[in-house]
Every structure is written in C-alpha cells, then in structure tokens.
Amino acid sequence: MRGHVAWRATYVRKDEPDVTIGFDVHSFVQELDGEPKVFGWVSGDEQALLGKHGII
C-alpha cells in the first residue's frame, strides 16, 4: 500500500513578499497484525527548496 500527503507552508517575511511552498511526502505502508504501519517514506529535498526561495 502507499500513501501520499501534500501540504503547503506559507512563510511570512518582514521585508519581502510572503512565500507559499508546496511539499509532497509519499509513504510506504504494510499491514501487520491487521494494522497499517508506515515503514518508509520519500520526500523531496525540502532544505534545497527552502534555500531556493530564500527561507534558509
């Protein structure tokens, strides 16, 4: 099974326009003892994306 979460964060900066950045996380899920369990995930390079937009 797989799961997908998409979320956005808006960064309010004092002397510059606000920046909204979208992020995606894909999760790998398996069923153990009848319960779904996340065993891994893949996301983009969030730090590079924040740097590209001047957040960090």
C-alpha positions in Angstrom: 0.0 0.0 0.0 1.1 3.6 -0.5 0.0 6.9 1.0 0.5 10.4 -0.2 0.4 13.7 1.7 0.6 17.1 0.0 1.0 20.1 2.2 1.8 23.8 1.9 3.6 26.2 4.1 3.4 30.0 3.9 6.4 31.9 5.1 5.7 35.5 6.2 8.9 37.6 5.8 9.3 41.1 7.2 10.8 42.9 4.2 9.8 40.6 1.4 6.6 39.1 -0.1 5.2 36.0 1.6 6.2 32.7 0.0 4.0 29.6 -0.2 5.8 26.4 -0.9 4.2 23.0 -1.6 5.7 19.8 -0.3 4.9 16.1 -1.1 5.6 13.0 1.0 4.9 9.5 -0.3 4.7 6.8 2.4 5.0 3.0 2.1 2.6 1.2 4.3 2.2 -2.5 5.1 -0.4 -4.3 7.1 0.9 -6.1 10.3 -1.4 -7.9 12.6 -4.3 -6.2 10.9 -2.9 -2.7 11.5 -1.4 -0.4 8.8 2.2 0.5 9.6 4.4 3.1 7.8 7.8 1.5 7.1 9.3 4.2 4.8 8.7 7.4 3.0 10.1 9.5 0.2 10.1 13.3 0.1 11.9 15.9 -2.0 14.9 17.8 -0.8 13.0 20.2 1.4 16.1 22.0 2.6 17.2 22.8 -1.0 13.6 24.0 -1.8 13.7 26.3 1.2 17.1 27.6 0.2 15.9 28.3 -3.4 13.1 30.5 -2.0 15.4 32.3 0.4 13.8 30.9 3.5 17.1 29.5 4.9 
